[in-house]
Amino acid sequence: MSVNRDTVDDGVVVHLPESDPKRQETVLRNVANLLRALGPDTVVELVTHGPGVELCTGETGLADTVADLQQRGVTVCACANTVAARQLAESDLLPGVTLVPSGIAHLVVRQRQGWSYLRP
């Protein structure tokens, strides 16, 4: 059964604006730990923008970890503004990555909907 994330008021939105692979790996590990601690039904979105979008292209070598988290229900989002500014196509993104019009605006919308905000 799929969850309509726009009606969820207790999700967790995780902010990732950095391109450093070690930093990204840490954030992905934090997301995995969050799921383990709060349970697999926890709704989590990982929002990337700016240099953080490199996670969504596979440039930082973490594609397998991203795929594993997606399999566990995490939605990985890339900022369409950043994708356009970097002259990337949607086909340049890893499978299953969701484009959001603005990464920053998406973070604000989720917080207004009552989601918890994390920037590990």
Secondary structure as the mmCIF struct_conf table of DSSP 4:
data_model
#
loop_
_struct_conf.conf_type_id
_struct_conf.id
_struct_conf.beg_label_comp_id
_struct_conf.beg_label_asym_id
_struct_conf.beg_label_seq_id
_struct_conf.end_label_comp_id
_struct_conf.end_label_asym_id
_struct_conf.end_label_seq_id
HELX_RH_3T_P HELX_RH_3T_P1 ARG A 5 THR A 7
BEND BEND1 ASP A 9 ASP A 10
STRN STRN1 VAL A 12 LEU A 16
HELX_RH_AL_P HELX_RH_AL_P1 PRO A 21 LEU A 38
TURN_TY1_P TURN_TY1_P1 PRO A 40 ASP A 41
STRN STRN2 VAL A 44 THR A 48
HELX_RH_3T_P HELX_RH_3T_P2 GLY A 50 VAL A 53
HELX_RH_AL_P HELX_RH_AL_P2 GLU A 54 THR A 57
TURN_TY1_P TURN_TY1_P2 GLY A 58 THR A 60
BEND BEND2 GLY A 61 GLY A 61
HELX_RH_AL_P HELX_RH_AL_P3 ALA A 63 GLN A 71
TURN_TY1_P TURN_TY1_P3 ARG A 72 GLY A 73
HELX_LH_PP_P HELX_LH_PP_P1 VAL A 74 VAL A 74
STRN STRN3 THR A 75 CYS A 79
HELX_RH_AL_P HELX_RH_AL_P4 ALA A 80 ALA A 85
TURN_TY1_P TURN_TY1_P4 ARG A 86 GLN A 87
HELX_RH_3T_P HELX_RH_3T_P3 GLU A 90 ASP A 92
BEND BEND3 LEU A 93 LEU A 93
HELX_LH_PP_P HELX_LH_PP_P2 LEU A 94 LEU A 94
TURN_TY1_P TURN_TY1_P5 PRO A 95 GLY A 96
HELX_LH_PP_P HELX_LH_PP_P3 VAL A 97 VAL A 97
STRN STRN4 THR A 98 VAL A 100
BEND BEND4 PRO A 101 PRO A 101
HELX_RH_AL_P HELX_RH_AL_P5 GLY A 103 ARG A 112
TURN_TY1_P TURN_TY1_P6 GLN A 113 GLY A 114
STRN STRN5 SER A 116 LEU A 118
#
